Amino acid sequence: MRQRKPLILLVLALLALNPLFAEYLEEPFRILSSRAHSIGGIHAADTYDMGTLFTNPAGFQRVEPQVAFSEFTLGLRGPVFDIADVVVQAMGGGGDFSEILGSDSVQNMLSGLYAGMNLITPFYFGYVGNGLGLGIFNNSDITFQESAPLTLGITLKEELLLAGGYTYRVPLPQDSDHILDVGLLLKGGLRGSVHVTEAFANLMNLDISADTILDSPFTFTAIIGLDAGLLYSWKDRFSLGVTVLDLFSPSSRKTYSNLDAMLGGSENPLSTETGAVPASLNVGVGISPPLGPLERYISRLSLFVDYRDILGLWLYQEIYRNPWLRLSAGAELTMLEIFSLRGGLNGGLLSAGLGVDLSLFTLNIAMFGTELGSEPGVQPIYNLMLGVEFRY
């Protein structure tokens, strides 16, 4: 117990220092795959693939070694099919544009609109296994949100994340069925973002130029962060994971008059702020029950239940969320080592997906809900994600 006290005190000190000098709370850097979204998001006991870099750094000993050399994943969120229908009508001459825009169905869609798209590009490389986890990832994102009647705020983001970590296996008796791993992950991230406001009519007529974006204020954010995790396993049947994501993740945010001002370094930033990514304490269990004769057809069945962001119940009141929204669950059924069926629950909203593993690459699709509000059912949106992951 005496040996554990310094570690416990260190963790508590980092948790206290993380928001102490922060002028604002930074959005976490998380790049999740289609698989993760289809099983309810991050699970602390999930050590299946490259996503272990974002779930639990104590899982690098458990995950099967693999190298990721590319990924192409497209995510759509919000009423994307309704928006596409309006665009087709406007561009196809299906009626007067003002009439289309003024229709009840379009007005209802625009009221409180939140929609977007993100793209995980081919610039995606990583390795996990044998106690190590390394990776460099890129994500592009665009969000549309109503800011005034018939006016949309448009936010464009570009993110780059570099992560590296190590898992240490705690020595236990050789004939023991118990395994205990602890891990740390160091990460650094860069985020550039631009926000513009445009009338909906300009967007529908494609009347928006690149200069509008390039001349808008540009925000540049840099973070350096630390994740910590613990993973207990018994006979490959039961796992208990505990993680503190962003245990200590300070950030710096600078705003410039435009992108050229930042790249050229010809002028000082308009503002400079020091922030922190909120620490997230997560506890989860994973179960892989024996399947008996069904194992001839079912390669693996994994069940997950987590309670996330426990610290948010007391800290970070400005981003408070109802306790029920912190509960998540997921299931994955893999047949013949190739086909995977998935389902989950996150924030009170269902998710589902499937995957096809073709050795060199995997095809994944996910449909899932996200609750944007702080209470259940306040502002749910629905998402579609398609991904092609290249692994070996």
N, C-alpha and C positions, 0 to 999 in steps of 0.2 A: 504493500500500500504506500509505503514511503517513496518508492520509486515512481509511483503514478502521480503523486502530488505535484511535482514540478510541471508535468505535462498538462495536468488539469488547470493549474494556475496560468500556464502559458496560453491555453485555449481561451480561458476567461478574459485574460488581458487583451488578446487580439480582438475578441468580440466587443470589448469595451472601447478599444481604440478605433475600431472600424468606422463608427459614425461620429466619433467625438468631435473631430474638426471638420466635418462635412458641411458644406453650405447647401448641398442638394443631394438627392438620392439618384444614382445612376441606374439605368435599365441594365439588367444582367445580360452578359454575352452567352447566349445559348443557341447552338445550332443543332436542331433535332431532326432526325430522319423521319420518313414516312412510317417506319415500323414503330418508333417511339410514340408518335402521335396516335397510332391506331390502338395501342394498348394502354392508353390513358396517360401518356407522358413519361416523365422521369420516374424510375423505380430504384430505390437504394439497393435492392438485392438482385437487380438485373445485370448479368455479366455475359450477355450473349455475343455482342459484336463491337464495332468501333464506337458505338454509343456509350460504352463504359467510360470513355473520357469525360462524359457529361453527367454520368449517373453516380459513380462511386470510384474514387482512385484506389480503393482497396481491392478492386476487382481485377487488376492486371495479372494476377497469378491464376485466376480461375478461368478467364476468357481464353478460348482457343486462339493461338497465335494467328494473326492475319495482317496483311498489308492492304491499305486502301490507296489506290493510285488515281482515282477520279470518281466523281459523282455528279449527276445532273438531276436535281430535284426541283420541281415547280410546285409552289403552293399558292392556292387561291382562297381568299376568305371573304365572307360577306355574301350579299345577294348577286353573285357573279353572273348567274344565268339571266336574271331580270335585267341587269345592266347590259348584257350582250344583246338581249332582245330589243332594248331601246335603241342601242347603237345601230343594229341592223335596220330597224324601221327608219331611223333618221337618215342613214346613208343610202338606203334602198329606195327612197322616195315613197315610203308607205304612208305618207300623209304630211300635212304641214307640221314643221318642227315645233312651232309654238303650241299647236294643238296637242302634239305628243307630249311635250313638256308639261302642259297644263292638265293632262288627264289625271283622274283620281289615283289610278294605279301607280303612275310615276311619282306623283306628289307624296303618296304614302311611302314609296321606296326611298325617296330623298330625305324624308323627315327622319333625322337621327341617323343618317347613312354612315356606315363604317364598312369599308371594303379595302382590299389590298392584294398584293401579290409579292411573293418572295422567291428568289432563285438561288439555290446552292449550286455554284458553278463547277465546271471541271477542275478549277483550282482547288483541289481537295486531296491532301496526302496525309497518311498516318500509318502508325503501327501500334498494335497492342498485343500483349502476350509475354510470357516468361518474366512477369514482374515489371515490365516497362510499358509506358504509354506515351506516344509522341504524335503530334499532328499539327498541321497548319491548314486553316479552313477559311473560306470566303463566302459571304452571304450578301445578296443584294435585295433591297426591300423598297416597296412603294406603297403608301397608305393614302386612301381618300377618306376624308371625314367632313361631315357638314359643319361649317363654321358660322353660317348665316343662311337665311332663306335663299335657295337657288345658288348658293356659293359653297365651294368645296375648298378645304385646306388640303394641300398635297405635300406629303413628307417623303423625301427620298433619302435612303440610307445605304451606305456601303460599309461593310464590316470585315475586318481581318482579325483572326484569332490564332495565336500560337500557344501551344500547350505541351507540357512535358511532366511526367510524374513517375513515381516508383512505388511498388507495393512490397512490404516486408512481411514475410510469413513468420508468425510467432512460433518458436520451437515447442512442439508438444510430443508426447510419447508416440513412437513410430506405429504402434498398433492401435492408436486412437482413431475413432471415427469422426473426431472433431477437428475442424480446421479454423484457424483464426488469422486473419490478415488485417494489416493496417496500411494506409497509403496516404501519400501527399501528392498534390498536383500544383505546379506553378504555371501560371498563364499570363499572357500579355495580350491586350487587345487594342485595336484602333478602330474608331468609328467616325465617319464623316456624314453629315446630314445637311439637307437644305429643306426649308419649308416655304411654300408659296401659296397664295390664295387666288383662286380663279373662279369666274362665273361658270356655272354648269354649261351654259350655252357655248362658251368658248371651247370647252373640252369636247363637246359633242361635234362641233364644227372643226375640230383639230386646229383651232386658232390659238395655239400656244407655241412660242418659239423657244429654241435652246437658250437664247439670250435672257429670256425671262428667268430661267433657272440659274444660269451662270452669274447673273448680276444680283441674285438674292443673297442675303446673309448666309454664311457658311459656318457651321459648327464642327469643330474638330475635338474629339474626345479620345483620351488615352487612359488605359487602366493597367494595373499589374495586380494579380490576384493569387490567392492561395485557397485551395480546396483540401479538406481532410476527410478521411473516411475509415470506417471499420466494417469488416464483413466476417460474420461467423457462419460456418456451414457444417451440416451433419449429413454424412452419407450421400451427398449429392441430392438429397431429398428435401432438405429444409435449409433456408438461409435467412439470416437476419442482418440487415444493413443499416448503418447509422452514418449519415454524412452531414458535414457542415460546408455547404457550398458558399464560396466567397467569405470564408472565415475572416480574411483580411484582404480587402480589395479597394484600395484608394483609387481615385480617378481625378483627372484634370480636364476641364472643359474650357475651350477658348472659342470665342465667336469673332469672325472676321466680316468685313463688309461684303466680300464675295470670295469665290474660290481662288481667283488670281492673286488676291491680296495675301492669302495664306501660302500659296505655292511660291510666290515671288519674294515673300519676306520683306516687302517694301514698306509695310506699315505695321504698327502695333495692333494687337487685337482690340476689338471694341470692348470686350469684357473677358475676364479670366476668373474661373471658379474652381474650388477644390471640393470634390465630392467623394462618395463611396457607394459601392454596390451593396445593397442590404444583404446581410448574412442570412442564409436559409438552412435551418436545422430540419432534417428529414429522417424519418424512421420508417422502414418497410420490411416486409417479410416476403419470401418467395418459396413456393412449394412446387416440387416436381413429383407427383404421386406415382407409385409403381402401376403399370398398366397390364401386367400379366400377359395373356395371349394376344392382347391388342398391340403389343409392341412389334408384332410382325408388320403392322400397317401404320401405326402411329409412332413416329420417331421420338417425339418429345411433347410433353404437356407441361406448360409453366403457368402458374397462377401467382399474381402479385397483389398485395394490398399495402398502401402507404398512407402515412399522415405527414403532410409536407409543411414547410415553413412554420414550424412550431413557434419560433421566436417572434413571428409576426403577430401572435396573440397578445404580446405585451409591448414589443418594440415597434418602431416605424408606424406610428398611428396614422401618419399621412397616407399610407398605402394599405390601410386596414381592410381585411376581407373576412366575411363570415366564416366561423369555424367549419361549417359543412363544406365550404368550397375548397378546403385543404385536404379533403379525403379523396383518394383515387384508388382505382383497382384496374387490373388488366389480366387478360388470358391470351395464351398463344398455343395453338395446336399445329404441330408439324407432322405431315404425312409423307412417308417414303423419302424422307430427307430433302424433299423438293418443294412441296406445297405447304403454305402456312396460312391458317385462318386466325384472325385476331379480333379481339373486342376489348372494350374498356369503358371506364367511367371516370370523368375528370370534371370537377367543378359542378357536379350534378348533371352533366351532359354526356350523352353516349358517344362512343367512338367505335369504328369498325374498320377492318382492312384485310388485305390478303397480300401474299408474297409468293414469288416463284423464283427458286434458287437454281440458276443455270450454270453453276460452278464459277465461271469467270465473272459473271455479273448476275445481279439480282434485280428483278422487277418488283416494285412495291406500289400499292395504292392505299390511301387512307381517307376516310371521311370522319370528321370529328367536330365536336362543338367546343366553343370557348366562351366563358362568361366574362365579359368586360367589366361588369358592375361589381360592386362590393357585396352584394346580396344575391342569393339565388334567383334566377329568372328576371333580373333587372334589364340586362342587355346581352342576351345570348346571340352569338353569331355562329355560322356553320362554315366549315372549311373543307377543301378538297386538296389532296397532295398526291402527286405522281413522282416516282423516283426511279432512277436507274443507278445502281451502285456497283462499281467495279472493284472487286476484291480478289485476293488470292492468299 
